[in-house]
Amino acid sequence: MFNVSERPYEKARFDGRVSSHGWNDHTAPPFHVLLKLVEEMYKFLCKDPENVVVIHCNSGKGRAGTSCTCLLLFSGFYDNILDCAKHFG
């Protein structure tokens, strides 16, 4: 699970499989945080075709949407951010 909320998670509850990259709600993420998050998600997905990324924030729209949209663009799923955002929506 990739946690993008400002609230920490007890990693033990998820077998230690939580990666935290949070930023404050209703703000843009710092670029270095977003880049590290997207690179980590992409590497995780590339390791095994069975891997699934779970992104969590408080409402599942702003920070999760930003993360998902950027992952789609970074991975080459689409070649522009508008199509990535439409896919997420």
N, CA, C and O atoms as a printed pandas DataFrame, in Angstrom:
     atom_number atom_name residue_name chain_id  residue_number  x_coord  y_coord  z_coord
0              1         N          MET        A               1    0.834   -1.165    0.000
1              2        CA          MET        A               1    0.000    0.000    0.000
2              3         C          MET        A               1    0.888    1.240    0.000
3              4         O          MET        A               1    1.904    1.300    0.691
4              5         N          PHE        A               2    0.486    2.205   -0.775
5              6        CA          PHE        A               2    1.194    3.477   -0.821
6              7         C          PHE        A               2    0.303    4.520   -0.151
7              8         O          PHE        A               2   -0.771    4.853   -0.653
8              9         N          ASN        A               3    0.759    5.022    0.973
9             10        CA          ASN        A               3    0.009    5.990    1.750
10            11         C          ASN        A               3    0.453    7.395    1.359
11            12         O          ASN        A               3    1.617    7.756    1.526
12            13         N          VAL        A               4   -0.486    8.184    0.836
13            14        CA          VAL        A               4   -0.167    9.562    0.460
14            15         C          VAL        A               4   -0.874   10.571    1.365
15            16         O          VAL        A               4   -0.869   11.769    1.082
16            17         N          SER        A               5   -1.476   10.098    2.441
17            18        CA          SER        A               5   -2.086   11.014    3.407
18            19         C          SER        A               5   -1.027   11.451    4.412
19            20         O          SER        A               5    0.059   10.877    4.485
20            21         N          GLU        A               6   -1.367   12.479    5.183
21            22        CA          GLU        A               6   -0.429   12.939    6.208
22            23         C          GLU        A               6   -0.503   12.070    7.459
23            24         O          GLU        A               6    0.306   12.227    8.373
24            25         N          ARG        A               7   -1.462   11.160    7.504
25            26        CA          ARG        A               7   -1.653   10.278    8.649
26            27         C          ARG        A               7   -0.815    9.013    8.494
27            28         O          ARG        A               7   -0.944    8.318    7.486
28            29         N          PRO        A               8    0.032    8.700    9.457
29            30        CA          PRO        A               8    0.858    7.494    9.334
30            31         C          PRO        A               8    0.052    6.217    9.582
31            32         O          PRO        A               8   -0.986    6.245   10.244
32            33         N          TYR        A               9    0.535    5.119    9.052
33            34        CA          TYR        A               9   -0.083    3.815    9.236
34            35         C          TYR        A               9    0.836    2.923   10.041
35            36         O          TYR        A               9    2.058    3.051    9.972
36            37         N          GLU        A              10    0.254    2.033   10.795
37            38        CA          GLU        A              10    1.034    1.017   11.490
38            39         C          GLU        A              10    1.384   -0.049   10.458
39            40         O          GLU        A              10    0.522   -0.809   10.015
40            41         N          LYS        A              11    2.651   -0.093   10.084
41            42        CA          LYS        A              11    3.077   -1.026    9.044
42            43         C          LYS        A              11    2.794   -2.467    9.422
43            44         O          LYS        A              11    2.534   -3.294    8.548
44            45         N          ALA        A              12    2.840   -2.784   10.706
45            46        CA          ALA        A              12    2.603   -4.148   11.163
46            47         C          ALA        A              12    1.195   -4.634   10.799
47            48         O          ALA        A              12    0.991   -5.827   10.572
48            49         N          ARG        A              13    0.238   -3.725   10.745
49            50        CA          ARG        A              13   -1.142   -4.108   10.383
50            51         C          ARG        A              13   -1.244   -4.569    8.934
51            52         O          ARG        A              13   -2.202   -5.245    8.558
52            53         N          PHE        A              14   -0.267   -4.208    8.132
53            54        CA          PHE        A              14   -0.274   -4.560    6.707
54            55         C          PHE        A              14    0.961   -5.374    6.343
55            56         O          PHE        A              14    1.486   -5.261    5.235
56            57         N          ASP        A              15    1.415   -6.189    7.276
57            58        CA          ASP        A              15    2.600   -7.040    7.066
58            59         C          ASP        A              15    3.815   -6.234    6.612
59            60         O          ASP        A              15    4.642   -6.733    5.849
60            61         N          GLY        A              16    3.923   -4.998    7.076
61            62        CA          GLY        A              16    5.059   -4.144    6.741
62            63         C          GLY        A              16    5.041   -3.592    5.340
63            64         O          GLY        A              16    6.009   -2.965    4.909
64            65         N          ARG        A              17    3.954   -3.811    4.616
65            66        CA          ARG        A              17    3.897   -3.406    3.206
66            67         C          ARG        A              17    3.232   -2.047    3.016
67            68         O          ARG        A              17    2.281   -1.908    2.246
68            69         N          VAL        A              18    3.743   -1.054    3.727
69            70        CA          VAL        A              18    3.242    0.316    3.591
70            71         C          VAL        A              18    4.420    1.217    3.265
71            72         O          VAL        A              18    5.446    1.200    3.945
72            73         N          SER        A              19    4.256    1.988    2.233
73            74        CA          SER        A              19    5.263    2.967    1.868
74            75         C          SER        A              19    4.609    4.347    1.976
75            76         O          SER        A              19    3.639    4.632    1.274
76            77         N          SER        A              20    5.133    5.191    2.842
77            78        CA          SER        A              20    4.520    6.491    3.094
78            79         C          SER        A              20    5.207    7.598    2.307
79            80         O          SER        A              20    6.427    7.758    2.346
80            81         N          HIS        A              21    4.386    8.352    1.597
81            82        CA          HIS        A              21    4.857    9.476    0.785
82            83         C          HIS        A              21    3.861   10.622    0.893
83            84         O          HIS        A              21    3.528   11.248   -0.113
84            85         N          GLY        A              22    3.387   10.901    2.089
85            86        CA          GLY        A              22    2.300   11.845    2.262
86            87         C          GLY        A              22    2.675   13.305    2.121
87            88         O          GLY        A              22    3.828   13.705    2.278
88            89         N          TRP        A              23    1.658   14.076    1.820
89            90        CA          TRP        A              23    1.755   15.534    1.819
90            91         C          TRP        A              23    0.404   16.069    2.261
91            92         O          TRP        A              23   -0.586   15.337    2.265
92            93         N          ASN        A              24    0.356   17.329    2.629
93            94        CA          ASN        A              24   -0.864   17.932    3.160
94            95         C          ASN        A              24   -1.974   17.954    2.119
95            96         O          ASN        A              24   -1.736   18.194    0.936
96            97         N          ASP        A              25   -3.188   17.698    2.587
97            98        CA          ASP        A              25   -4.362   17.708    1.719
98            99         C          ASP        A              25   -4.565   19.110    1.137
99           100         O          ASP        A              25   -4.215   20.111    1.763
100          101         N          HIS        A              26   -5.129   19.165   -0.057
101          102        CA          HIS        A              26   -5.452   20.405   -0.776
102          103         C          HIS        A              26   -4.210   21.215   -1.145
103          104         O          HIS        A              26   -4.289   22.429   -1.330
104          105         N          THR        A              27   -3.078   20.549   -1.250
105          106        CA          THR        A              27   -1.840   21.203   -1.703
106          107         C          THR        A              27   -1.186   20.334   -2.757
107          108         O          THR        A              27   -1.449   19.134   -2.845
108          109         N          ALA        A              28   -0.341   20.946   -3.545
109          110        CA          ALA        A              28    0.441   20.176   -4.514
110          111         C          ALA        A              28    1.567   19.460   -3.781
111          112         O          ALA        A              28    2.123   19.995   -2.823
112          113         N          PRO        A              29    1.903   18.263   -4.222
113          114        CA          PRO        A              29    2.998   17.554   -3.566
114          115         C          PRO        A              29    4.342   18.180   -3.928
115          116         O          PRO        A              29    4.501   18.710   -5.028
116          117         N          PRO        A              30    5.302   18.123   -3.022
117          118        CA          PRO        A              30    6.661   18.505   -3.417
118          119         C          PRO        A              30    7.109   17.566   -4.544
119          120         O          PRO        A              30    6.870   16.359   -4.488
120          121         N          PHE        A              31    7.752   18.124   -5.551
121          122        CA          PHE        A              31    8.097   17.323   -6.727
122          123         C          PHE        A              31    8.947   16.115   -6.368
123          124         O          PHE        A              31    8.726   15.032   -6.912
124          125         N          HIS        A              32    9.919   16.271   -5.461
125          126        CA          HIS        A              32   10.780   15.144   -5.116
126          127         C          HIS        A              32    9.992   14.021   -4.440
127          128         O          HIS        A              32   10.337   12.849   -4.598
128          129         N          VAL        A              33    8.942   14.360   -3.691
129          130        CA          VAL        A              33    8.093   13.340   -3.057
130          131         C          VAL        A              33    7.294   12.602   -4.126
131          132         O          VAL        A              33    7.224   11.373   -4.114
132          133         N          LEU        A              34    6.698   13.341   -5.039
133          134        CA          LEU        A              34    5.901   12.737   -6.102
134          135         C          LEU        A              34    6.754   11.850   -7.003
135          136         O          LEU        A              34    6.337   10.749   -7.363
136          137         N          LEU        A              35    7.930   12.317   -7.363
137          138        CA          LEU        A              35    8.801   11.535   -8.231
138          139         C          LEU        A              35    9.236   10.237   -7.552
139          140         O          LEU        A              35    9.217    9.176   -8.176
140          141         N          LYS        A              36    9.624   10.315   -6.289
141          142        CA          LYS        A              36   10.028    9.109   -5.558
142          143         C          LYS        A              36    8.862    8.125   -5.448
143          144         O          LYS        A              36    9.053    6.920   -5.615
144          145         N          LEU        A              37    7.666    8.626   -5.171
145          146        CA          LEU        A              37    6.476    7.788   -5.074
146          147         C          LEU        A              37    6.203    7.062   -6.388
147          148         O          LEU        A              37    6.025    5.844   -6.409
148          149         N          VAL        A              38    6.172    7.810   -7.468
149          150        CA          VAL        A              38    5.855    7.234   -8.774
150          151         C          VAL        A              38    6.924    6.223   -9.197
151          152         O          VAL        A              38    6.591    5.163   -9.726
152          153         N          GLU        A              39    8.179    6.534   -8.975
153          154        CA          GLU        A              39    9.242    5.581   -9.308
154          155         C          GLU        A              39    9.105    4.295   -8.496
155          156         O          GLU        A              39    9.293    3.201   -9.029
156          157         N          GLU        A              40    8.779    4.420   -7.215
157          158        CA          GLU        A              40    8.631    3.236   -6.368
158          159         C          GLU        A              40    7.429    2.388   -6.795
159          160         O          GLU        A              40    7.518    1.161   -6.836
160          161         N          MET        A              41    6.315    3.035   -7.111
161          162        CA          MET        A              41    5.143    2.286   -7.578
162          163         C          MET        A              41    5.441    1.577   -8.893
163          164         O          MET        A              41    5.074    0.416   -9.076
164          165         N          TYR        A              42    6.103    2.272   -9.799
165          166        CA          TYR        A              42    6.429    1.699  -11.102
166          167         C          TYR        A              42    7.349    0.484  -10.966
167          168         O          TYR        A              42    7.123   -0.544  -11.605
168          169         N          LYS        A              43    8.379    0.604  -10.139
169          170        CA          LYS        A              43    9.302   -0.514   -9.910
170          171         C          LYS        A              43    8.574   -1.701   -9.297
171          172         O          LYS        A              43    8.830   -2.847   -9.667
172          173         N          PHE        A              44    7.668   -1.432   -8.363
173          174        CA          PHE        A              44    6.892   -2.496   -7.731
174          175         C          PHE        A              44    6.032   -3.222   -8.764
175          176         O          PHE        A              44    5.976   -4.451   -8.773
176          177         N          LEU        A              45    5.369   -2.474   -9.623
177          178        CA          LEU        A              45    4.527   -3.089  -10.648
178          179         C          LEU        A              45    5.345   -3.898  -11.655
179          180         O          LEU        A              45    4.880   -4.925  -12.148
180          181         N          CYS        A              46    6.542   -3.446  -11.957
181          182        CA          CYS        A              46    7.391   -4.136  -12.927
182          183         C          CYS        A              46    7.983   -5.435  -12.387
183          184         O          CYS        A              46    8.373   -6.305  -13.166
184          185         N          LYS        A              47    8.054   -5.574  -11.079
185          186        CA          LYS        A              47    8.644   -6.774  -10.472
186          187         C          LYS        A              47    7.849   -8.035  -10.765
187          188         O          LYS        A              47    8.428   -9.111  -10.919
188          189         N          ASP        A              48    6.540   -7.915  -10.844
189          190        CA          ASP        A              48    5.696   -9.090  -11.007
190          191         C          ASP        A              48    4.372   -8.655  -11.619
191          192         O          ASP        A              48    3.754   -7.712  -11.125
192          193         N          PRO        A              49    3.920   -9.317  -12.682
193          194        CA          PRO        A              49    2.647   -8.927  -13.299
194          195         C          PRO        A              49    1.446   -9.107  -12.372
195          196         O          PRO        A              49    0.368   -8.578  -12.645
196          197         N          GLU        A              50    1.623   -9.846  -11.288
197          198        CA          GLU        A              50    0.544  -10.043  -10.311
198          199         C          GLU        A              50    0.472   -8.899   -9.293
199          200         O          GLU        A              50   -0.513   -8.792   -8.562
200          201         N          ASN        A              51    1.488   -8.053   -9.236
201          202        CA          ASN        A              51    1.512   -6.961   -8.258
202          203         C          ASN        A              51    0.433   -5.925   -8.569
203          204         O          ASN        A              51    0.138   -5.632   -9.728
204          205         N          VAL        A              52   -0.139   -5.389   -7.512
205          206        CA          VAL        A              52   -1.176   -4.367   -7.604
206          207         C          VAL        A              52   -0.793   -3.223   -6.674
207          208         O          VAL        A              52   -0.347   -3.454   -5.550
208          209         N          VAL        A              53   -0.965   -2.008   -7.136
209          210        CA          VAL        A              53   -0.697   -0.832   -6.318
210          211         C          VAL        A              53   -2.001   -0.374   -5.671
211          212         O          VAL        A              53   -3.024   -0.231   -6.341
212          213         N          VAL        A              54   -1.949   -0.151   -4.378
213          214        CA          VAL        A              54   -3.069    0.410   -3.633
214          215         C          VAL        A              54   -2.615    1.761   -3.106
215          216         O          VAL        A              54   -1.612    1.854   -2.397
216          217         N          ILE        A              55   -3.350    2.798   -3.450
217          218        CA          ILE        A              55   -3.004    4.162   -3.030
218          219         C          ILE        A              55   -4.069    4.636   -2.057
219          220         O          ILE        A              55   -5.263    4.546   -2.343
220          221         N          HIS        A              56   -3.641    5.138   -0.912
221          222        CA          HIS        A              56   -4.601    5.613    0.075
222          223         C          HIS        A              56   -4.347    7.064    0.456
223          224         O          HIS        A              56   -3.217    7.475    0.719
224          225         N          CYS        A              57   -5.427    7.819    0.477
225          226        CA          CYS        A              57   -5.455    9.144    1.094
226          227         C          CYS        A              57   -6.807    9.243    1.782
227          228         O          CYS        A              57   -7.552    8.263    1.800
228          229         N          ASN        A              58   -7.137   10.363    2.331
229          230        CA          ASN        A              58   -8.379   10.458    3.117
230          231         C          ASN        A              58   -9.649   10.311    2.287
231          232         O          ASN        A              58  -10.555    9.581    2.691
232          233         N          SER        A              59   -9.743   10.973    1.153
233          234        CA          SER        A              59  -10.988   10.905    0.376
234          235         C          SER        A              59  -10.843   10.117   -0.931
235          236         O          SER        A              59  -11.845    9.790   -1.567
236          237         N          GLY        A              60   -9.629    9.816   -1.326
237          238        CA          GLY        A              60   -9.429    9.015   -2.531
238          239         C          GLY        A              60   -9.562    9.774   -3.832
239          240         O          GLY        A              60   -9.745    9.172   -4.890
240          241         N          LYS        A              61   -9.472   11.101   -3.764
241          242        CA          LYS        A              61   -9.607   11.883   -4.991
242          243         C          LYS        A              61   -8.377   12.725   -5.276
243          244         O          LYS        A              61   -7.722   12.525   -6.299
244          245         N          GLY        A              62   -8.050   13.658   -4.400
245          246        CA          GLY        A              62   -6.973   14.611   -4.669
246          247         C          GLY        A              62   -5.590   13.984   -4.717
247          248         O          GLY        A              62   -4.974   13.916   -5.780
248          249         N          ARG        A              63   -5.102   13.528   -3.580
249          250        CA          ARG        A              63   -3.750   12.965   -3.526
250          251         C          ARG        A              63   -3.669   11.620   -4.235
251          252         O          ARG        A              63   -2.692   11.342   -4.931
252          253         N          ALA        A              64   -4.687   10.784   -4.063
253          254        CA          ALA        A              64   -4.693    9.494   -4.769
254          255         C          ALA        A              64   -4.809    9.719   -6.275
255          256         O          ALA        A              64   -4.152    9.039   -7.063
256          257         N          GLY        A              65   -5.645   10.671   -6.667
257          258        CA          GLY        A              65   -5.801   10.983   -8.091
258          259         C          GLY        A              65   -4.526   11.520   -8.706
259          260         O          GLY        A              65   -4.154   11.143   -9.817
260          261         N          THR        A              66   -3.859   12.399   -7.982
261          262        CA          THR        A              66   -2.577   12.926   -8.456
262          263         C          THR        A              66   -1.570   11.801   -8.620
263          264         O          THR        A              66   -0.874   11.726   -9.633
264          265         N          SER        A              67   -1.492   10.932   -7.632
265          266        CA          SER        A              67   -0.540    9.814   -7.658
266          267         C          SER        A              67   -0.831    8.858   -8.807
267          268         O          SER        A              67    0.072    8.467   -9.546
268          269         N          CYS        A              68   -2.085    8.490   -8.949
269          270        CA          CYS        A              68   -2.481    7.554  -10.007
270          271         C          CYS        A              68   -2.264    8.157  -11.384
271          272         O          CYS        A              68   -1.740    7.495  -12.280
272          273         N          THR        A              69   -2.664    9.409  -11.555
273          274        CA          THR        A              69   -2.510   10.087  -12.842
274          275         C          THR        A              69   -1.038   10.183  -13.234
275          276         O          THR        A              69   -0.679    9.943  -14.387
276          277         N          CYS        A              70   -0.198   10.534  -12.277
277          278        CA          CYS        A              70    1.240   10.637  -12.560
278          279         C          CYS        A              70    1.854    9.272  -12.856
279          280         O          CYS        A              70    2.747    9.167  -13.697
280          281         N          LEU        A              71    1.383    8.221  -12.170
281          282        CA          LEU        A              71    1.871    6.874  -12.456
282          283         C          LEU        A              71    1.507    6.455  -13.880
283          284         O          LEU        A              71    2.331    5.875  -14.588
284          285         N          LEU        A              72    0.284    6.746  -14.296
285          286        CA          LEU        A              72   -0.131    6.415  -15.668
286          287         C          LEU        A              72    0.748    7.129  -16.693
287          288         O          LEU        A              72    1.133    6.538  -17.702
288          289         N          LEU        A              73    1.064    8.393  -16.436
289          290        CA          LEU        A              73    1.914    9.150  -17.357
290          291         C          LEU        A              73    3.347    8.620  -17.336
291          292         O          LEU        A              73    3.945    8.402  -18.390
292          293         N          PHE        A              74    3.892    8.414  -16.146
293          294        CA          PHE        A              74    5.272    7.937  -15.989
294          295         C          PHE        A              74    5.464    6.579  -16.661
295          296         O          PHE        A              74    6.499    6.334  -17.279
296          297         N          SER        A              75    4.485    5.710  -16.543
297          298        CA          SER        A              75    4.608    4.350  -17.085
298          299         C          SER        A              75    4.364    4.285  -18.583
299          300         O          SER        A              75    4.558    3.238  -19.199
300          301         N          GLY        A              76    3.938    5.398  -19.175
301          302        CA          GLY        A              76    3.692    5.419  -20.610
302          303         C          GLY        A              76    2.335    4.863  -20.999
303          304         O          GLY        A              76    2.088    4.592  -22.174
304          305         N          PHE        A              77    1.446    4.689  -20.017
305          306        CA          PHE        A              77    0.104    4.186  -20.310
306          307         C          PHE        A              77   -0.607    5.130  -21.274
307          308         O          PHE        A              77   -1.307    4.699  -22.190
308          309         N          TYR        A              78   -0.412    6.424  -21.047
309          310        CA          TYR        A              78   -0.859    7.476  -21.964
310          311         C          TYR        A              78    0.316    8.419  -22.173
311          312         O          TYR        A              78    1.269    8.420  -21.393
312          313         N          ASP        A              79    0.243    9.219  -23.226
313          314        CA          ASP        A              79    1.352   10.139  -23.501
314          315         C          ASP        A              79    1.038   11.583  -23.112
315          316         O          ASP        A              79    1.816   12.489  -23.409
316          317         N          ASN        A              80   -0.102   11.799  -22.447
317          318        CA          ASN        A              80   -0.425   13.150  -21.997
318          319         C          ASN        A              80   -1.239   13.080  -20.711
319          320         O          ASN        A              80   -1.940   12.103  -20.447
320          321         N          ILE        A              81   -1.127   14.133  -19.929
321          322        CA          ILE        A              81   -1.736   14.150  -18.595
322          323         C          ILE        A              81   -3.262   14.200  -18.663
323          324         O          ILE        A              81   -3.921   13.679  -17.763
324          325         N          LEU        A              82   -3.836   14.799  -19.681
325          326        CA          LEU        A              82   -5.286   14.891  -19.796
326          327         C          LEU        A              82   -5.921   13.501  -19.911
327          328         O          LEU        A              82   -6.904   13.208  -19.230
328          329         N          ASP        A              83   -5.362   12.652  -20.769
329          330        CA          ASP        A              83   -5.879   11.289  -20.895
330          331         C          ASP        A              83   -5.706   10.499  -19.597
331          332         O          ASP        A              83   -6.570    9.703  -19.229
332          333         N          CYS        A              84   -4.591   10.723  -18.910
333          334        CA          CYS        A              84   -4.370   10.049  -17.623
334          335         C          CYS        A              84   -5.431   10.472  -16.617
335          336         O          CYS        A              84   -5.985    9.627  -15.914
336          337         N          ALA        A              85   -5.721   11.767  -16.538
337          338        CA          ALA        A              85   -6.720   12.274  -15.601
338          339         C          ALA        A              85   -8.114   11.763  -15.947
339          340         O          ALA        A              85   -8.891   11.421  -15.056
340          341         N          LYS        A              86   -8.434   11.711  -17.244
341          342        CA          LYS        A              86   -9.735   11.162  -17.664
342          343         C          LYS        A              86   -9.856    9.697  -17.270
343          344         O          LYS        A              86  -10.915    9.258  -16.822
344          345         N          HIS        A              87   -8.787    8.948  -17.434
345          346        CA          HIS        A              87   -8.796    7.531  -17.070
346          347         C          HIS        A              87   -9.049    7.371  -15.582
347          348         O          HIS        A              87   -9.848    6.529  -15.173
348          349         N          PHE        A              88   -8.378    8.168  -14.775
349          350        CA          PHE        A              88   -8.583    8.112  -13.331
350          351         C          PHE        A              88  -10.022    8.465  -12.972
351          352         O          PHE        A              88  -10.647    7.799  -12.146
352          353         N          GLY        A              89  -10.542    9.517  -13.600
353          354        CA          GLY        A              89  -11.900    9.990  -13.302
354          355         C          GLY        A              89  -12.955    8.997  -13.694
355          356         O          GLY        A              89  -14.144    9.253  -13.505
